[in-house]
Amino acid sequence: MELAIEKGLKIGLVVSEPLKPIGKKQVLTENPTIVLSKRLGLPSVTSFNELSLTMKPAESAGSNEAIGLILDFNKIIPGEIINLFPRGIINIHFSKLPQYRGPAPVQYTILNGEKEAWITYYLIDEKMDSGKIVAQTSLALDLTENTEILYQKLIAKASREIPAVIGNYLSGKIQPRQQEGISSPTKKLTTENSKIDWTKSPFKIEHLIRAAYPEPTAWTSVEIPADSAGRRSKSVGIQKLLRLKVLSAHLEQGKLILDRVQLEGKNPVTWKQFQEGYPSFSLS
């Protein structure tokens, strides 16, 4: 938001989610977007009802240039709310629509080994990611980005671009166009489908590790000797089956090299440290 404002974006009202219970103590906490808007001195609302009431004065004043802007709202906007904005609502979606519709375009970009990421600016309707395209731009990847890093890169790029995109749309330099091509939906990666299948190619596994970071993180089962020193316990004679998160990895000449891991209940360590601590482990 701050970078977009620095680049000339004028924001009249911020809409975000209301207070939510956070953490073990379920403390009611403001959405970070609302916190930022207050720091910047911008008015804000946390519900569609508040938005409707707030927009009425603008309608009566005859404003015909009001336009909405969405990023990561993750809700279908009803038609009556869309209609509050005479020039529509532009959504910022991180794919080349209609490719990778839905909530996880950044994860799928990495998961499928794409060499570039895309941003689509489009006018929303009451369906998911199906509105007319205002503009599309691309970002070359170095193929080491995880979801967290790529998302931040795309946020920064969109913040620099959106003032010009909105300006060109409002001035008529851009004519929105229908989406063309075959759509492909996305679903967020879950713990269940982020388990590493070691029969897959090193490339596929490395893509999964990057796509699943920081959430839910790729993982594998690991057998650890029952004694904490890493040697098989003579008295117990069994091994513990634990979950090992794989936080990062890289490829060397087509071979997968693990970098950072985290055994359940433990702190993150390097792969070398893990091997030294548990010399008799086995992956499964």
C-alpha positions as CSV (number, residue, x, y, z in Angstrom):
1,M,0.0,0.0,0.0
2,E,2.7,2.5,1.0
3,L,4.7,1.9,-2.2
4,A,1.6,2.3,-4.4
5,I,0.8,5.6,-2.7
6,E,4.4,6.7,-3.2
7,K,3.9,5.9,-6.9
8,G,0.9,8.1,-7.1
9,L,-2.1,5.9,-6.1
10,K,-4.8,7.9,-4.3
11,I,-6.8,5.9,-1.8
12,G,-10.1,7.2,-0.4
13,L,-11.2,4.2,1.7
14,V,-9.7,0.9,2.9
15,V,-11.8,-2.2,3.2
16,S,-10.6,-5.2,5.1
17,E,-11.6,-7.9,7.5
18,P,-12.8,-7.2,11.1
19,L,-11.1,-8.1,14.3
20,K,-10.2,-11.8,14.6
21,P,-9.1,-14.0,17.5
22,I,-5.4,-14.8,17.2
23,G,-3.1,-17.2,19.0
24,K,-3.6,-19.6,21.8
25,K,-5.3,-16.9,24.0
26,Q,-7.6,-15.9,21.0
27,V,-6.9,-12.2,21.5
28,L,-9.0,-10.1,19.2
29,T,-6.6,-8.5,16.8
30,E,-6.9,-6.0,14.0
31,N,-6.1,-7.0,10.4
32,P,-2.6,-5.7,9.4
33,T,-4.2,-3.8,6.5
34,I,-6.4,-1.8,8.9
35,V,-3.5,-1.1,11.2
36,L,-1.5,0.2,8.3
37,S,-4.4,2.4,7.0
38,K,-4.7,4.0,10.5
39,R,-1.0,4.7,10.5
40,L,-1.3,6.3,7.1
41,G,-4.4,8.3,8.2
42,L,-6.7,6.6,5.7
43,P,-10.4,5.9,6.6
44,S,-11.3,2.3,6.8
45,V,-14.3,-0.1,7.2
46,T,-14.5,-3.8,8.0
47,S,-17.8,-4.9,6.5
48,F,-19.9,-4.6,3.3
49,N,-22.6,-2.9,5.3
50,E,-20.2,-0.2,6.4
51,L,-18.9,0.1,2.8
52,S,-22.5,0.6,1.5
53,L,-23.2,3.4,4.0
54,T,-19.9,5.1,3.4
55,M,-20.3,5.1,-0.4
56,K,-23.7,6.7,-0.5
57,P,-22.5,10.2,0.0
58,A,-20.2,9.8,-3.0
59,E,-23.1,8.5,-5.1
60,S,-25.3,11.5,-4.2
61,A,-22.4,13.8,-5.0
62,G,-22.5,12.5,-8.6
63,S,-19.0,10.9,-8.5
64,N,-18.6,8.8,-11.6
65,E,-14.9,8.0,-11.3
66,A,-15.0,5.9,-8.1
67,I,-13.1,2.6,-8.6
68,G,-12.3,-0.2,-6.3
69,L,-9.0,-2.2,-6.0
70,I,-8.7,-5.7,-4.5
71,L,-5.7,-7.7,-3.4
72,D,-6.1,-11.0,-1.4
73,F,-9.6,-10.4,-0.3
74,N,-10.5,-14.0,-0.9
75,K,-14.3,-13.5,-1.0
76,I,-16.8,-13.3,-3.8
77,I,-18.0,-9.7,-3.9
78,P,-21.8,-9.4,-4.3
79,G,-23.2,-7.5,-7.3
80,E,-24.7,-4.8,-5.1
81,I,-21.2,-3.9,-3.8
82,I,-19.6,-4.0,-7.2
83,N,-22.3,-1.6,-8.4
84,L,-21.3,1.0,-5.8
85,F,-18.3,1.7,-7.9
86,P,-19.2,3.4,-11.3
87,R,-15.9,2.3,-12.9
88,G,-15.9,-1.2,-11.4
89,I,-13.5,-3.0,-9.1
90,I,-10.1,-4.1,-10.3
91,N,-8.6,-7.2,-8.7
92,I,-4.9,-7.9,-8.7
93,H,-4.4,-11.6,-9.4
94,F,-1.0,-13.3,-9.6
95,S,-1.3,-15.4,-12.8
96,K,-1.9,-15.0,-16.5
97,L,-5.7,-15.5,-16.4
98,P,-7.5,-17.6,-17.2
99,Q,-4.5,-19.8,-16.1
100,Y,-4.3,-20.5,-12.4
101,R,-7.7,-19.2,-11.2
102,G,-8.5,-19.5,-7.5
103,P,-6.6,-19.0,-4.3
104,A,-3.1,-20.4,-5.0
105,P,-1.7,-19.0,-8.3
106,V,1.7,-18.3,-6.8
107,Q,2.1,-21.8,-5.4
108,Y,1.1,-23.3,-8.8
109,T,3.5,-21.1,-10.7
110,I,6.3,-22.6,-8.6
111,L,4.9,-26.1,-8.4
112,N,4.7,-26.3,-12.2
113,G,8.2,-25.0,-12.8
114,E,7.1,-21.8,-14.7
115,K,9.9,-19.6,-15.9
116,E,7.9,-16.4,-15.4
117,A,5.2,-15.2,-13.1
118,W,2.3,-13.0,-14.2
119,I,0.0,-10.3,-12.8
120,T,-3.5,-9.9,-14.2
121,Y,-5.4,-6.7,-13.4
122,Y,-9.1,-7.4,-14.2
123,L,-12.6,-6.1,-13.5
124,I,-14.4,-8.4,-11.1
125,D,-17.8,-9.9,-11.6
126,E,-19.8,-12.3,-9.4
127,K,-17.8,-15.3,-10.5
128,M,-14.3,-16.4,-9.5
129,D,-11.5,-14.7,-11.5
130,S,-13.5,-14.5,-14.7
131,G,-13.9,-10.7,-15.3
132,K,-12.6,-8.6,-18.2
133,I,-8.8,-8.1,-18.3
134,V,-7.5,-4.6,-17.9
135,A,-3.8,-5.4,-18.2
136,Q,-1.3,-8.3,-17.8
137,T,2.4,-8.0,-17.0
138,S,5.1,-10.7,-16.5
139,L,8.1,-11.2,-14.1
140,A,11.1,-13.4,-15.1
141,L,12.0,-15.9,-12.3
142,D,15.4,-17.1,-11.2
143,L,13.8,-20.4,-10.3
144,T,14.9,-20.3,-6.7
145,E,11.9,-18.4,-5.3
146,N,9.7,-19.9,-2.7
147,T,6.0,-18.8,-2.4
148,E,6.9,-16.2,0.3
149,I,9.6,-14.6,-1.8
150,L,7.7,-14.7,-5.1
151,Y,4.6,-13.2,-3.4
152,Q,6.6,-10.3,-2.1
153,K,8.2,-9.7,-5.5
154,L,4.8,-9.6,-7.1
155,I,3.4,-7.3,-4.5
156,A,6.2,-4.9,-5.1
157,K,5.8,-5.1,-8.9
158,A,2.0,-4.6,-8.6
159,S,2.5,-1.6,-6.3
160,R,4.7,0.1,-8.8
161,E,2.3,-0.7,-11.7
162,I,-1.2,-0.1,-10.4
163,P,-1.2,3.7,-10.5
164,A,-0.5,3.7,-14.2
165,V,-2.9,0.8,-14.8
166,I,-5.8,2.6,-13.1
167,G,-4.9,5.9,-14.8
168,N,-4.8,4.4,-18.3
169,Y,-8.1,2.6,-17.6
170,L,-9.9,5.7,-16.4
171,S,-8.6,7.8,-19.2
172,G,-9.7,5.3,-21.8
173,K,-6.3,4.3,-23.0
174,I,-7.0,0.7,-21.9
175,Q,-10.1,-1.1,-23.2
176,P,-10.9,-4.2,-21.0
177,R,-11.1,-7.4,-22.9
178,Q,-12.6,-10.9,-22.3
179,Q,-10.4,-13.7,-21.1
180,E,-9.3,-16.2,-23.7
181,G,-8.0,-19.7,-23.4
182,I,-8.6,-22.7,-21.1
183,S,-9.0,-21.9,-17.5
184,S,-7.1,-23.9,-14.8
185,P,-8.3,-23.8,-11.2
186,T,-6.0,-23.9,-8.2
187,K,-6.3,-25.1,-4.6
188,K,-4.0,-24.2,-1.7
189,L,-1.5,-26.8,-0.8
190,T,-2.4,-28.6,2.3
191,T,-0.4,-30.7,4.8
192,E,-1.8,-33.9,3.2
193,N,-0.8,-33.1,-0.4
194,S,2.6,-31.6,0.6
195,K,4.2,-34.9,1.7
196,I,7.2,-35.6,-0.5
197,D,7.0,-38.6,-2.8
198,W,10.6,-39.7,-3.2
199,T,9.7,-41.7,-6.4
200,K,9.2,-38.4,-8.2
201,S,12.0,-36.6,-10.0
202,P,14.3,-34.3,-8.1
203,F,12.9,-31.3,-10.1
204,K,9.3,-32.1,-9.0
205,I,10.3,-32.5,-5.4
206,E,12.3,-29.2,-5.4
207,H,9.4,-27.4,-6.9
208,L,7.1,-28.7,-4.1
209,I,9.5,-27.7,-1.4
210,R,9.6,-24.1,-2.7
211,A,5.9,-23.9,-3.4
212,A,4.9,-25.2,0.0
213,Y,7.1,-22.7,1.9
214,P,6.3,-21.1,4.3
215,E,2.9,-22.9,4.6
216,P,2.1,-25.7,4.9
217,T,5.8,-26.8,4.2
218,A,6.8,-30.0,2.4
219,W,7.5,-32.9,4.7
220,T,8.5,-36.5,4.9
221,S,8.4,-39.3,7.5
222,V,11.7,-40.2,9.1
223,E,12.6,-43.1,11.3
224,I,14.8,-42.0,14.3
225,P,16.5,-44.4,16.7
226,A,14.6,-44.3,20.0
227,D,17.5,-42.8,22.0
228,S,18.1,-39.1,21.5
229,A,21.8,-39.6,20.8
230,G,21.0,-41.1,17.4
231,R,22.1,-44.6,18.3
232,R,19.7,-47.5,18.5
233,S,18.6,-48.0,22.1
234,K,19.7,-51.4,23.4
235,S,16.9,-51.4,26.0
236,V,14.1,-50.3,23.7
237,G,15.3,-51.6,20.3
238,I,12.7,-49.6,18.4
239,Q,12.7,-46.5,16.2
240,K,10.4,-43.5,16.3
241,L,8.5,-42.5,13.2
242,L,8.5,-38.7,13.1
243,R,7.6,-35.9,10.7
244,L,10.5,-34.0,9.1
245,K,9.7,-30.7,7.5
246,V,11.9,-29.8,4.5
247,L,12.2,-26.0,4.6
248,S,14.6,-25.5,1.7
249,A,16.6,-27.4,-0.9
250,H,18.4,-26.9,-4.2
251,L,19.5,-28.8,-7.2
252,E,23.0,-29.6,-8.2
253,Q,23.5,-31.2,-11.6
254,G,20.0,-32.7,-11.4
255,K,20.5,-34.0,-7.8
256,L,18.3,-32.8,-5.0
257,I,20.3,-31.3,-2.1
258,L,18.4,-30.6,1.2
259,D,19.4,-27.4,2.9
260,R,17.2,-26.7,6.0
261,V,14.9,-29.1,7.8
262,Q,12.9,-29.2,11.0
263,L,12.1,-32.3,13.0
264,E,8.7,-32.2,14.8
265,G,9.1,-30.6,18.2
266,K,12.6,-29.2,17.3
267,N,14.0,-26.0,15.9
268,P,15.1,-25.7,12.3
269,V,18.6,-26.9,11.5
270,T,20.8,-27.4,8.4
271,W,20.6,-30.7,6.7
272,K,24.3,-31.3,7.8
273,Q,23.4,-30.7,11.5
274,F,20.4,-33.1,11.2
275,Q,22.6,-35.8,9.8
276,E,25.2,-35.3,12.5
277,G,22.5,-35.4,15.2
278,Y,20.8,-38.5,13.9
279,P,23.3,-40.5,12.0
280,S,21.1,-43.6,11.9
281,F,18.0,-42.0,10.5
282,S,16.1,-43.3,7.5
283,L,13.6,-41.5,5.3
284,S,10.3,-43.1,4.3
